[in-house]
Amino acid sequence: MARFLHRPEDFRVLHAPYSALLEEYYGRWGPDLVRGHAYPQTRGEWTERQATLRRRLVQALGLQPELLDAPAAARGDLHARVTGTVDRTRDGYRIELIEFQARPRFYVSAALYLPAEPPASLEAGQGLPAVYSPHGHWRTGKHTRHIQIRSANLARRGYVVLVADAVGHAERTFMGHREPAAHALLYAGESLPGLQVWDNVRALDYLSSRPEVDPQRIGVTGASGGGNHTMYLAAVDERVAVAVPVCSVEMLEVYFRKSQCVCETVPDVLTFADKPHLLGLLAPRPLLMMNGLRDGGFSTLEARRALDHTRRIYGLYDGGADRLALYETNVEHSYDRAMRERAYAWFDQWLQGLHPLAAHERSREADTWVEAEEDDTLRVWGPLGAGGVPADAHTLDTYYAEVTERPATLPSGAHLRRRIVDDLFGGWPQRGPLHVEAVDTITRADCAVELLAYWSEEGVPVPALLFRPLPEPSLPLPAVVYTSPAGKGRAPELRAVHEAVRAGTIVLAIDYRGQGETAGTRVSASGGTEGELAAVERGIMLHRPLFAGRVWDVLRGVEYLASRPDVDAGAVYVWGEADASLLALHAAALEERVAGAVCLGLPESYRAPAGEAGVKLEPWLVVPGLLAVADVADLRDLVAPRPCLTGPQSGAAELVPRLTRR
């Protein structure tokens, strides 16, 4: 158990800040869960499991298996058009600037590289092999130098190459990428990784529609985030004949030691697979993994571990061992010349039928002049392209507004609590002893302030301040759990707390997990602390949202108050302000022992009002799939007939005493 020490000048409870609480909480049991996913012993066992695993992955991404498995025409018109061309025939290739719609108004900007002169095979009616090349977190997208070099050299070798800007990059920067809307999509059962995978599926639709392309010979390669694109696309779309993920392969337990982008956060994925299982979905299609020995973000040792486990699946197929390889070179996080040459040889071997030795001899890359990354040459909607970004183009904000306008058939009453707790929260944690530790008491003129901590669950101490009125009125008293994004430190000088105590109410102000005395120390560019954002993403992948854990912290505070002899167990309320108003609402909605709630600054809905720009909800509030089950109004209905008072934060001094008045 942690040691506590009172410091009266600032109302601290813990002996020292516990800034690693969230990291240690998820890191304690998350990796064990991932390591527990078994590997098949026989080909039949894997064949039986493969379809289920793929379906779970597709659903986790927020996509529809039936639509993925349908003919391309069933997925809708791409409305593809060429907006410009770049003539590089003297260098052996040419470029078409392409616009298509992955879904209505979801515009994609792309560059298509083609050989300068049609090869004889094409003139004979045989389509060319093609390579789709998703990029990683390079803001320059398709303009990135190593992507241009790779695409130009593949085109010279007789390939058709498509490079598309990912959501929020290069010409699609206007859409957003790390903004709150990227997390908010999860409420609607969608995800940014799912949007990107769908973009990539539609990119294959476009490639396959080109008369120059043989749709049976399509490879995919990308580095970093583009390596993840490669893995997920090949796992869900069997049109990928060959895959080359670069600087991206590792065991998923590594995610508990580092943070990742929301575009790499696939809901629930850690509950059913590790990366080798996902890579195994490619088997027995040829798979080459490449890593840099000096890559600080993706360890070669982890890539080797992933290779060993993936080999257990590939080895179940005749000749499977020859179709799986790992190439390492002495570089940092990149897709350098040595890696590119190894990729050329791999594609030549498996897409053009060359003997490995012949493919290796042919793989040397010529010196290549490409466009400067900051130039407009490759802009689909730039000077060479026609006009600017389409006026009706979706951003993540407007797309979220559109998908949340869709009507939903929601459960009600008795089923709703179960659906939220079991299906969305992943169940409540195991209820252990509260282990309440009283640290000190500060006496004020009108109240006593008890400094204490209780254990919400194993490894999660909740520092708290308990305000009780002086002189002590007749017992027992009503009580309220107070939560605020500012933490319990806001409570000692808050007039509303003073008014509630003066009215004869006990107030328990808490620091829910990862906040106040247990908050991370570094603030990220996206808001919140780095520890909080990493915990949000780990919780989403583990089917244990951070928000659910914080609701549990509030309910354990209710339980503690109800256990005190000076509290009326039938009159314990919750009070939340700003973002924490949603904690109070969920606590009252999901636990009938809560006598009522004050929710100050409560949003009207998780849905984005039509025409409103920008999604205001913070990432830690995310509960994936919530809008398929309940919205704010439905949660308020669950509280009824118990009181649920709402209003601005300025109304707390009047509303809280009214709620708890006996």
C-alpha positions as CSV (number, residue, x, y, z in Angstrom):
1,M,0.0,0.0,0.0
2,A,1.2,3.5,-0.8
3,R,2.5,5.8,2.0
4,F,0.7,9.0,2.6
5,L,1.9,12.3,4.2
6,H,-0.1,15.4,4.9
7,R,1.3,18.7,3.7
8,P,-1.2,21.3,5.2
9,E,-0.2,24.2,3.0
10,D,-1.5,22.6,-0.2
11,F,-3.9,19.8,0.9
12,R,-1.8,17.1,-0.6
13,V,-2.6,13.5,0.6
14,L,0.0,11.4,-1.1
15,H,3.6,11.3,0.2
16,A,4.7,12.1,-3.4
17,P,2.9,12.6,-6.7
18,Y,2.0,9.3,-8.3
19,S,2.4,10.4,-11.9
20,A,2.9,6.9,-13.2
21,L,-0.5,5.6,-11.9
22,L,-2.1,5.2,-15.3
23,E,1.0,3.8,-17.0
24,E,1.4,1.2,-14.3
25,Y,-2.3,0.4,-14.1
26,Y,-2.5,-0.6,-17.7
27,G,1.0,-2.0,-17.8
28,R,0.3,-4.4,-15.0
29,W,-2.3,-6.6,-16.6
30,G,-2.5,-5.5,-20.2
31,P,0.7,-7.3,-21.5
32,D,-0.4,-10.5,-19.8
33,L,-3.7,-10.4,-21.6
34,V,-1.9,-9.9,-25.0
35,R,0.6,-12.7,-24.3
36,G,-2.2,-15.0,-23.5
37,H,-3.5,-15.2,-27.1
38,A,-2.7,-18.7,-28.3
39,Y,-1.0,-19.7,-31.6
40,P,-2.4,-22.5,-33.7
41,Q,-0.9,-25.9,-33.7
42,T,-2.4,-27.2,-37.0
43,R,-3.4,-25.9,-40.3
44,G,-7.0,-26.9,-39.7
45,E,-7.0,-25.1,-36.4
46,W,-5.8,-21.9,-38.0
47,T,-8.2,-22.2,-41.0
48,E,-11.1,-22.4,-38.6
49,R,-9.9,-19.4,-36.5
50,Q,-8.8,-17.2,-39.4
51,A,-12.3,-16.2,-40.6
52,T,-13.4,-15.3,-37.1
53,L,-10.2,-13.3,-36.4
54,R,-10.6,-11.4,-39.6
55,R,-14.2,-10.6,-38.9
56,R,-13.4,-9.4,-35.4
57,L,-10.7,-7.1,-36.8
58,V,-13.0,-5.7,-39.4
59,Q,-15.7,-5.0,-36.8
60,A,-13.1,-3.5,-34.4
61,L,-12.1,-1.1,-37.2
62,G,-15.8,0.0,-37.5
63,L,-16.2,-1.5,-41.0
64,Q,-18.8,-3.8,-42.4
65,P,-17.6,-7.3,-43.3
66,E,-20.4,-7.7,-45.9
67,L,-19.3,-4.6,-47.7
68,L,-15.6,-5.5,-47.7
69,D,-16.4,-8.9,-49.2
70,A,-18.8,-7.5,-51.8
71,P,-17.7,-6.6,-55.4
72,A,-16.0,-3.2,-55.7
73,A,-19.1,-1.8,-57.5
74,A,-21.2,-2.4,-54.4
75,R,-19.0,0.0,-52.5
76,G,-20.2,2.9,-54.5
77,D,-18.9,5.1,-57.3
78,L,-15.4,6.5,-56.7
79,H,-16.1,9.5,-58.8
80,A,-12.4,9.3,-59.8
81,R,-10.9,11.9,-62.1
82,V,-7.5,13.0,-63.3
83,T,-6.9,16.6,-62.3
84,G,-3.4,17.0,-63.9
85,T,-0.3,15.2,-65.2
86,V,3.4,15.4,-64.7
87,D,5.6,14.4,-67.6
88,R,8.8,12.7,-66.6
89,T,9.1,10.5,-69.6
90,R,12.8,11.4,-70.0
91,D,13.3,9.8,-66.5
92,G,11.3,6.7,-67.4
93,Y,7.9,7.4,-65.9
94,R,4.9,9.7,-65.8
95,I,2.5,10.8,-63.1
96,E,-1.2,11.4,-63.1
97,L,-2.8,13.4,-60.3
98,I,-5.9,11.7,-59.1
99,E,-8.9,12.6,-57.0
100,F,-11.4,10.0,-55.8
101,Q,-14.1,9.8,-53.1
102,A,-13.5,6.9,-50.7
103,R,-17.1,7.5,-49.5
104,P,-19.4,10.4,-50.4
105,R,-17.6,13.7,-49.8
106,F,-14.6,11.9,-48.4
107,Y,-12.1,13.1,-50.9
108,V,-8.7,11.5,-51.4
109,S,-5.7,13.2,-53.2
110,A,-3.3,10.7,-54.9
111,A,-0.5,10.4,-57.4
112,L,-0.4,7.5,-59.9
113,Y,3.0,6.6,-61.3
114,L,3.2,4.8,-64.6
115,P,6.0,3.6,-66.9
116,A,6.9,6.2,-69.5
117,E,6.3,3.6,-72.3
118,P,3.8,0.8,-72.2
119,P,5.8,-2.5,-71.8
120,A,5.3,-5.2,-74.4
121,S,3.3,-7.3,-71.9
122,L,0.7,-4.5,-71.7
123,E,0.5,-4.3,-75.4
124,A,-0.1,-8.0,-75.5
125,G,-3.1,-7.6,-73.2
126,Q,-1.5,-8.6,-69.9
127,G,-1.9,-6.0,-67.2
128,L,1.0,-4.7,-65.2
129,P,1.7,-5.5,-61.6
130,A,0.9,-2.7,-59.2
131,V,2.0,-1.4,-55.8
132,Y,-0.1,0.7,-53.4
133,S,2.1,2.8,-51.2
134,P,0.5,4.2,-48.0
135,H,2.7,6.6,-46.0
136,G,3.2,7.1,-42.3
137,H,3.3,10.2,-40.2
138,W,5.1,12.4,-42.7
139,R,3.2,15.6,-43.0
140,T,4.3,15.9,-46.6
141,G,2.3,12.7,-47.5
142,K,2.7,11.6,-51.1
143,H,5.3,14.5,-51.6
144,T,7.7,12.8,-49.2
145,R,11.1,12.3,-50.9
146,H,11.7,8.6,-50.2
147,I,8.1,7.8,-51.4
148,Q,8.7,9.7,-54.6
149,I,12.0,7.9,-55.2
150,R,10.4,4.5,-54.5
151,S,7.4,5.1,-56.7
152,A,9.5,6.4,-59.6
153,N,11.8,3.4,-59.5
154,L,9.0,1.0,-59.4
155,A,7.4,2.6,-62.4
156,R,10.6,2.3,-64.3
157,R,10.6,-1.4,-63.5
158,G,7.1,-1.8,-65.1
159,Y,4.8,-1.3,-62.1
160,V,1.8,1.0,-61.7
161,V,2.2,2.8,-58.3
162,L,-0.5,4.6,-56.4
163,V,0.3,6.9,-53.5
164,A,-2.5,8.6,-51.6
165,D,-2.4,11.3,-48.9
166,A,-3.6,9.9,-45.6
167,V,-6.3,11.6,-43.6
168,G,-4.9,14.9,-42.2
169,H,-1.7,14.9,-44.2
170,A,-0.4,17.0,-47.2
171,E,-3.4,18.1,-49.3
172,R,-5.7,16.5,-46.8
173,T,-4.4,18.4,-43.8
174,F,-7.7,20.4,-43.7
175,M,-9.5,17.2,-42.6
176,G,-7.7,17.0,-39.2
177,H,-5.9,14.0,-37.7
178,R,-5.2,14.2,-34.0
179,E,-8.1,16.6,-33.2
180,P,-10.9,15.6,-30.7
181,A,-13.1,14.5,-33.6
182,A,-10.6,11.7,-34.3
183,H,-11.4,10.3,-30.8
184,A,-15.1,11.3,-31.0
185,L,-15.6,9.0,-34.0
186,L,-15.4,6.1,-31.6
187,Y,-18.7,7.1,-30.0
188,A,-20.4,6.4,-33.3
189,G,-18.8,3.0,-33.6
190,E,-16.2,4.2,-36.2
191,S,-12.5,4.9,-35.9
192,L,-9.7,6.8,-37.6
193,P,-7.8,3.6,-38.3
194,G,-11.1,2.3,-39.9
195,L,-11.4,5.4,-42.0
196,Q,-7.9,5.0,-43.2
197,V,-8.3,1.2,-44.0
198,W,-11.4,2.1,-46.0
199,D,-9.5,4.7,-47.9
200,N,-6.9,2.0,-48.7
201,V,-9.5,-0.5,-49.7
202,R,-11.0,2.1,-52.1
203,A,-7.5,2.8,-53.4
204,L,-7.2,-0.8,-54.4
205,D,-10.6,-0.5,-56.1
206,Y,-9.2,2.4,-58.1
207,L,-6.0,0.5,-59.0
208,S,-7.9,-2.5,-60.0
209,S,-10.1,-0.4,-62.2
210,R,-7.2,0.9,-64.3
211,P,-6.9,-0.9,-67.6
212,E,-3.1,-1.0,-67.2
213,V,-3.3,-3.0,-64.0
214,D,-3.4,-6.8,-63.4
215,P,-5.7,-6.9,-60.3
216,Q,-4.2,-10.3,-59.4
217,R,-0.8,-8.8,-58.9
218,I,-1.0,-6.0,-56.4
219,G,1.5,-5.4,-53.7
220,V,1.4,-2.9,-50.8
221,T,4.3,-1.3,-48.9
222,G,4.7,1.6,-46.4
223,A,6.8,2.6,-43.5
224,S,6.0,3.5,-39.9
225,G,2.2,4.3,-39.8
226,G,2.3,3.2,-43.5
227,G,3.6,-0.2,-42.3
228,N,0.5,-0.5,-40.1
229,H,-1.7,0.6,-43.1
230,T,0.0,-2.2,-45.0
231,M,-0.6,-4.9,-42.3
232,Y,-4.3,-4.0,-41.7
233,L,-5.1,-3.6,-45.4
234,A,-3.5,-6.9,-46.3
235,A,-5.3,-8.6,-43.3
236,V,-8.8,-7.5,-44.4
237,D,-8.4,-7.5,-48.2
238,E,-7.1,-10.6,-50.0
239,R,-6.5,-8.6,-53.2
240,V,-3.1,-7.7,-51.6
241,A,-0.9,-10.4,-53.2
242,V,2.4,-9.3,-51.5
243,A,3.0,-7.1,-48.4
244,V,6.1,-5.2,-47.3
245,P,5.6,-3.4,-43.9
246,V,8.6,-1.3,-43.0
247,C,9.7,0.0,-39.5
248,S,6.3,-1.0,-38.0
249,V,6.3,-4.6,-37.0
250,E,6.5,-5.4,-33.2
251,M,4.7,-7.2,-30.5
252,L,1.6,-5.3,-29.3
253,E,2.7,-5.4,-25.7
254,V,5.2,-2.7,-26.7
255,Y,2.2,-0.3,-26.8
256,F,2.3,-0.4,-23.0
257,R,5.7,1.2,-23.0
258,K,5.1,4.0,-25.5
259,S,2.3,6.1,-26.8
260,Q,0.8,5.9,-30.2
261,C,-1.4,8.0,-32.4
262,V,-5.2,7.7,-32.4
263,C,-4.9,6.5,-36.0
264,E,-3.1,3.4,-34.7
265,T,-5.7,2.8,-31.9
266,V,-7.9,-0.1,-33.0
267,P,-10.7,-0.6,-30.4
268,D,-10.6,-3.9,-28.5
269,V,-7.7,-5.3,-30.7
270,L,-5.6,-6.3,-27.6
271,T,-8.5,-8.5,-26.4
272,F,-8.3,-10.9,-29.4
273,A,-4.9,-10.7,-31.1
274,D,-1.3,-9.8,-31.1
275,K,0.5,-8.4,-34.2
276,P,1.7,-11.9,-35.3
277,H,-1.9,-13.1,-35.4
278,L,-2.8,-10.1,-37.7
279,L,0.2,-10.8,-39.8
280,G,-0.8,-14.4,-39.9
281,L,-4.0,-13.4,-41.7
282,L,-1.8,-12.7,-44.7
283,A,-0.5,-16.3,-44.9
284,P,0.6,-17.8,-47.2
285,R,0.9,-14.6,-49.2
286,P,4.5,-13.3,-49.4
287,L,5.4,-11.0,-46.5
288,L,8.7,-9.2,-46.1
289,M,9.2,-7.2,-42.9
290,M,12.0,-4.6,-42.8
291,N,13.5,-2.8,-39.8
292,G,16.3,-0.4,-39.0
293,L,18.8,-1.5,-36.4
294,R,19.0,2.0,-35.0
295,D,15.2,2.7,-35.0
296,G,14.4,4.1,-31.6
297,G,10.6,3.7,-32.1
298,F,10.4,0.2,-33.5
299,S,12.9,-2.2,-32.0
300,T,14.5,-4.8,-34.2
301,L,14.4,-7.2,-31.2
302,E,10.6,-6.8,-31.1
303,A,10.4,-7.3,-34.9
304,R,12.4,-10.5,-34.5
305,R,10.0,-11.7,-31.8
306,A,7.1,-10.9,-34.1
307,L,8.8,-12.8,-36.9
308,D,9.3,-15.9,-34.8
309,H,5.6,-16.0,-33.8
310,T,4.4,-15.2,-37.3
311,R,6.6,-18.0,-38.6
312,R,4.5,-20.4,-36.4
313,I,1.5,-19.6,-38.7
314,Y,3.3,-19.4,-42.0
315,G,5.0,-22.8,-41.2
316,L,1.6,-24.4,-41.3
317,Y,1.5,-23.9,-45.1
318,D,3.5,-25.8,-47.7
319,G,6.3,-23.5,-48.8
320,G,5.1,-20.9,-46.3
321,A,8.5,-20.5,-44.7
322,D,9.9,-19.2,-48.0
323,R,7.2,-16.6,-48.2
324,L,8.1,-14.9,-44.9
325,A,11.3,-12.9,-44.4
326,L,12.8,-10.1,-42.2
327,Y,15.4,-7.7,-43.6
328,E,17.4,-5.5,-41.2
329,T,19.8,-2.7,-42.1
330,N,21.8,-0.2,-40.1
331,V,19.6,2.8,-40.3
332,E,17.2,4.7,-38.1
333,H,13.4,5.2,-38.6
334,S,13.2,5.4,-42.4
335,Y,12.7,3.7,-45.8
336,D,16.2,4.1,-47.1
337,R,17.9,3.0,-50.3
338,A,18.9,-0.4,-49.0
339,M,15.4,-1.1,-47.9
340,R,13.9,0.1,-51.2
341,E,16.2,-2.2,-53.2
342,R,15.2,-5.1,-51.0
343,A,11.5,-4.3,-51.6
344,Y,12.1,-4.1,-55.4
345,A,13.6,-7.5,-55.3
346,W,10.8,-8.9,-53.2
347,F,8.1,-7.5,-55.5
348,D,10.0,-8.7,-58.6
349,Q,10.2,-12.2,-57.2
350,W,6.6,-12.6,-56.3
351,L,4.8,-10.2,-58.7
352,Q,6.9,-10.6,-61.8
353,G,8.0,-14.2,-61.3
354,L,11.8,-13.5,-61.3
355,H,14.2,-16.0,-59.7
356,P,15.4,-14.5,-56.3
357,L,19.0,-14.2,-57.7
358,A,17.8,-12.4,-60.8
359,A,15.5,-10.2,-58.8
360,H,18.5,-9.3,-56.5
361,E,20.7,-8.5,-59.5
362,R,18.0,-6.2,-60.9
363,S,17.3,-4.4,-57.7
364,R,19.9,-1.7,-57.7
365,E,18.3,1.7,-57.6
366,A,19.3,4.3,-60.1
367,D,20.0,7.9,-58.9
368,T,16.7,9.6,-59.0
369,W,15.8,13.3,-59.2
370,V,12.3,14.0,-57.7
371,E,10.2,17.0,-56.9
372,A,11.1,19.1,-53.8
373,E,8.7,18.2,-51.0
374,E,7.6,21.8,-50.6
375,D,6.8,22.3,-54.3
376,D,3.3,22.2,-55.7
377,T,4.1,19.9,-58.5
378,L,2.3,16.9,-57.1
379,R,-0.7,18.8,-55.8
380,V,-4.0,17.3,-57.0
381,W,-5.8,20.5,-56.1
382,G,-2.9,22.9,-56.6
383,P,-1.6,24.9,-59.6
384,L,-1.3,21.8,-61.9
385,G,-4.5,20.3,-60.6
386,A,-8.0,21.7,-61.3
387,G,-9.2,24.3,-58.7
388,G,-8.8,24.0,-55.0
389,V,-10.1,21.5,-52.4
390,P,-13.7,20.6,-53.2
391,A,-16.1,22.9,-51.4
392,D,-18.2,20.0,-50.1
393,A,-15.2,18.0,-48.8
394,H,-15.6,16.4,-45.4
395,T,-13.4,17.1,-42.4
396,L,-13.3,14.8,-39.5
397,D,-15.6,17.3,-37.7
398,T,-18.2,17.3,-40.5
399,Y,-18.0,13.6,-41.0
400,Y,-18.6,13.0,-37.3
401,A,-21.6,15.4,-37.5
402,E,-23.0,13.4,-40.4
403,V,-22.6,9.9,-38.9
404,T,-24.0,11.0,-35.6
405,E,-27.2,12.3,-37.3
406,R,-28.1,8.8,-38.2
407,P,-31.1,7.5,-36.2
408,A,-30.3,4.7,-33.7
409,T,-32.6,2.2,-32.1
410,L,-31.6,2.3,-28.5
411,P,-32.2,-0.1,-25.6
412,S,-34.0,1.2,-22.6
413,G,-34.5,0.6,-18.9
414,A,-33.2,-2.6,-17.4
415,H,-31.2,-3.6,-20.5
416,L,-29.4,-0.2,-20.8
417,R,-27.4,-0.4,-17.6
418,R,-26.2,-3.9,-18.5
419,R,-25.3,-2.9,-22.1
420,I,-23.2,0.1,-20.9
421,V,-21.4,-1.7,-18.1
422,D,-20.8,-5.1,-19.7
423,D,-20.6,-4.3,-23.4
424,L,-19.1,-0.8,-23.5
425,F,-17.1,-0.6,-20.2
426,G,-15.9,-4.1,-20.3
427,G,-17.5,-4.8,-16.9
428,W,-16.7,-3.3,-13.5
429,P,-13.4,-4.0,-11.9
430,Q,-13.2,-6.5,-9.1
431,R,-14.5,-4.9,-5.9
432,G,-11.8,-5.1,-3.3
433,P,-11.5,-3.5,0.2
434,L,-11.5,0.3,0.2
435,H,-8.5,0.4,2.5
436,V,-9.3,3.9,3.6
437,E,-6.3,5.7,5.1
438,A,-6.9,8.8,7.1
439,V,-3.9,11.1,6.8
440,D,-4.8,14.3,8.8
441,T,-7.6,16.6,9.7
442,I,-7.6,20.4,9.2
443,T,-10.1,22.4,11.4
444,R,-11.6,25.5,9.9
445,A,-14.1,27.9,11.4
446,D,-17.1,26.2,9.9
447,C,-15.9,22.8,8.9
448,A,-13.3,20.0,9.4
449,V,-11.4,18.9,6.4
450,E,-10.3,15.2,6.5
451,L,-7.4,14.3,4.2
452,L,-7.7,10.7,3.2
453,A,-7.3,8.1,0.4
454,Y,-9.2,5.1,-0.6
455,W,-8.4,2.3,-3.0
456,S,-10.8,2.2,-6.0
457,E,-9.3,-1.0,-7.1
458,E,-5.9,-2.7,-6.9
459,G,-3.2,-0.2,-7.7
460,V,-5.5,2.8,-7.9
461,P,-5.4,5.0,-4.8
462,V,-7.9,7.9,-4.9
463,P,-6.7,11.0,-2.8
464,A,-9.6,12.9,-1.3
465,L,-10.7,15.8,0.9
466,L,-13.8,15.3,3.1
467,F,-15.5,18.4,4.3
468,R,-17.9,18.0,7.3
469,P,-19.8,20.8,9.0
470,L,-18.9,22.3,12.3
471,P,-20.4,22.5,14.8
472,E,-21.7,19.0,13.9
473,P,-25.5,19.0,13.2
474,S,-27.7,16.1,14.1
475,L,-26.6,12.9,12.3
476,P,-26.7,11.2,9.9
477,L,-26.1,13.8,7.2
478,P,-26.6,13.8,3.4
479,A,-23.3,13.6,1.5
480,V,-22.0,14.2,-2.1
481,V,-19.0,13.2,-4.1
482,Y,-17.6,16.2,-5.9
483,T,-15.5,15.8,-9.1
484,S,-13.9,18.4,-11.3
485,P,-11.3,18.4,-14.1
486,A,-9.4,20.8,-11.8
487,G,-9.2,18.0,-9.2
488,K,-9.9,18.1,-5.4
489,G,-7.5,21.0,-5.0
490,R,-10.3,23.3,-6.3
491,A,-12.6,22.4,-3.5
492,P,-11.1,24.2,-0.4
493,E,-11.7,27.6,-1.9
494,L,-14.9,26.9,-3.8
495,R,-17.8,28.8,-2.5
496,A,-20.2,26.1,-3.6
497,V,-18.5,23.6,-1.3
498,H,-18.7,26.1,1.5
499,E,-22.4,26.6,0.9
500,A,-23.1,22.9,0.7
501,V,-21.3,22.2,4.0
502,R,-23.0,25.2,5.7
503,A,-26.3,23.6,4.6
504,G,-25.4,20.5,6.5
505,T,-23.9,18.3,3.7
506,I,-20.7,16.3,3.8
507,V,-18.7,16.8,0.7
508,L,-16.1,14.3,-0.6
509,A,-13.8,15.9,-3.2
510,I,-11.7,13.4,-5.1
511,D,-8.9,13.1,-7.6
512,Y,-10.1,10.4,-9.9
513,R,-7.4,8.3,-11.5
514,G,-4.8,10.1,-13.6
515,Q,-5.8,13.5,-12.2
516,G,-4.6,15.8,-9.5
517,E,-2.0,14.0,-7.4
518,T,-2.0,11.0,-9.8
519,A,-1.8,13.0,-13.0
520,G,1.1,12.7,-15.5
521,T,3.6,15.4,-15.5
522,R,4.1,16.3,-19.1
523,V,1.4,18.1,-21.1
524,S,1.0,17.0,-24.7
525,A,0.2,19.1,-27.8
526,S,-3.3,17.5,-28.0
527,G,-4.3,18.6,-24.5
528,G,-4.2,16.6,-21.2
529,T,-1.1,14.9,-20.1
530,E,0.9,12.4,-22.1
531,G,0.1,9.7,-19.6
532,E,-3.6,10.4,-19.9
533,L,-3.7,10.3,-23.7
534,A,-1.6,7.1,-23.7
535,A,-4.1,5.6,-21.1
536,V,-7.0,6.6,-23.3
537,E,-5.6,4.7,-26.2
538,R,-4.6,1.7,-24.2
539,G,-8.0,1.5,-22.6
540,I,-9.7,1.7,-25.9
541,M,-7.5,-1.2,-27.3
542,L,-8.1,-3.2,-24.1
543,H,-11.9,-2.7,-24.0
544,R,-11.4,-0.9,-20.7
545,P,-12.0,2.8,-21.3
546,L,-10.3,5.3,-19.0
547,F,-13.7,7.0,-18.6
548,A,-15.2,3.8,-17.2
549,G,-12.4,3.6,-14.6
550,R,-13.1,7.1,-13.5
551,V,-16.8,6.4,-13.2
552,W,-15.8,3.5,-10.9
553,D,-13.6,5.8,-8.8
554,V,-16.7,8.0,-8.2
555,L,-18.9,5.1,-7.3
556,R,-16.3,3.8,-4.9
557,G,-16.4,7.3,-3.3
558,V,-20.2,6.9,-3.0
559,E,-19.6,3.5,-1.4
560,Y,-17.1,5.0,1.1
561,L,-19.6,7.8,2.1
562,A,-22.4,5.3,2.6
563,S,-20.2,3.3,5.0
564,R,-19.6,6.2,7.3
565,P,-21.7,6.4,10.5
566,D,-22.2,10.1,10.1
567,V,-23.7,9.8,6.6
568,D,-27.2,8.9,5.6
569,A,-26.6,5.9,3.3
570,G,-29.8,6.7,1.4
571,A,-28.8,10.3,0.7
572,V,-25.5,10.0,-1.1
573,Y,-25.3,12.2,-4.2
574,V,-22.8,13.0,-7.0
575,W,-21.7,16.4,-8.3
576,G,-19.6,16.9,-11.3
577,E,-18.7,20.1,-13.2
578,A,-17.5,20.7,-16.8
579,D,-16.2,17.4,-18.3
580,A,-16.7,15.6,-15.0
581,S,-20.4,16.3,-15.3
582,L,-20.5,13.2,-17.5
583,L,-18.9,11.2,-14.7
584,A,-21.6,12.3,-12.3
585,L,-24.3,11.5,-14.9
586,H,-23.0,8.0,-15.6
587,A,-22.5,7.3,-11.9
588,A,-26.1,8.2,-11.1
589,A,-27.5,6.4,-14.2
590,L,-25.6,3.2,-13.6
591,E,-25.9,2.9,-9.8
592,E,-29.3,3.1,-8.2
593,R,-27.9,3.6,-4.7
594,V,-26.9,7.2,-5.9
595,A,-29.7,9.4,-4.6
596,G,-29.3,12.0,-7.4
597,A,-26.9,14.2,-9.3
598,V,-25.8,17.7,-10.0
599,C,-24.3,18.0,-13.5
600,L,-22.9,21.4,-14.2
601,G,-21.9,22.3,-17.8
602,L,-23.4,19.0,-19.0
603,P,-23.4,18.7,-22.8
604,E,-26.8,18.2,-24.4
605,S,-25.6,15.3,-26.5
606,Y,-22.6,13.3,-27.7
607,R,-23.9,14.0,-31.2
608,A,-22.6,16.9,-33.2
609,P,-25.4,19.4,-33.9
610,A,-25.9,19.9,-37.6
611,G,-23.9,22.8,-39.0
612,E,-21.8,23.1,-35.9
613,A,-18.1,23.2,-36.6
614,G,-15.7,21.4,-34.2
615,V,-16.1,18.6,-31.7
616,K,-15.5,19.7,-28.1
617,L,-15.4,16.4,-26.3
618,E,-12.1,15.6,-24.8
619,P,-10.4,12.2,-25.6
620,W,-10.6,10.8,-22.0
621,L,-14.4,11.0,-22.2
622,V,-14.5,8.5,-25.1
623,V,-16.6,5.3,-24.7
624,P,-16.5,3.4,-28.0
625,G,-19.9,2.6,-29.5
626,L,-21.8,4.6,-26.9
627,L,-24.1,6.2,-29.4
628,A,-25.4,2.9,-30.5
629,V,-26.7,2.4,-26.9
630,A,-27.4,5.8,-25.3
631,D,-27.1,9.5,-25.5
632,V,-27.1,12.1,-22.7
633,A,-30.9,12.3,-22.6
634,D,-31.1,8.5,-22.3
635,L,-28.7,8.5,-19.3
636,R,-30.8,11.3,-17.7
637,D,-33.8,9.1,-18.1
638,L,-32.0,6.3,-16.3
639,V,-31.5,8.6,-13.3
640,A,-35.2,9.5,-13.1
641,P,-37.2,9.7,-10.9
642,R,-34.2,10.6,-8.8
643,P,-33.2,14.2,-9.2
644,C,-30.7,15.2,-11.9
645,L,-30.1,19.0,-11.7
646,T,-28.2,20.7,-14.5
647,G,-27.0,24.2,-15.1
648,P,-23.9,26.4,-15.5
649,Q,-21.0,26.0,-13.2
650,S,-21.9,29.3,-11.6
651,G,-25.1,27.7,-10.2
652,A,-23.4,25.2,-8.0
653,A,-23.7,27.2,-4.8
654,E,-27.5,27.1,-5.2
655,L,-28.1,23.7,-6.8
656,V,-26.0,21.5,-4.6
657,P,-27.8,22.5,-1.3
658,R,-31.1,22.2,-3.1
659,L,-30.3,18.7,-4.2
660,T,-29.2,17.5,-0.7
661,R,-31.8,19.4,1.4
662,R,-33.7,17.1,3.7
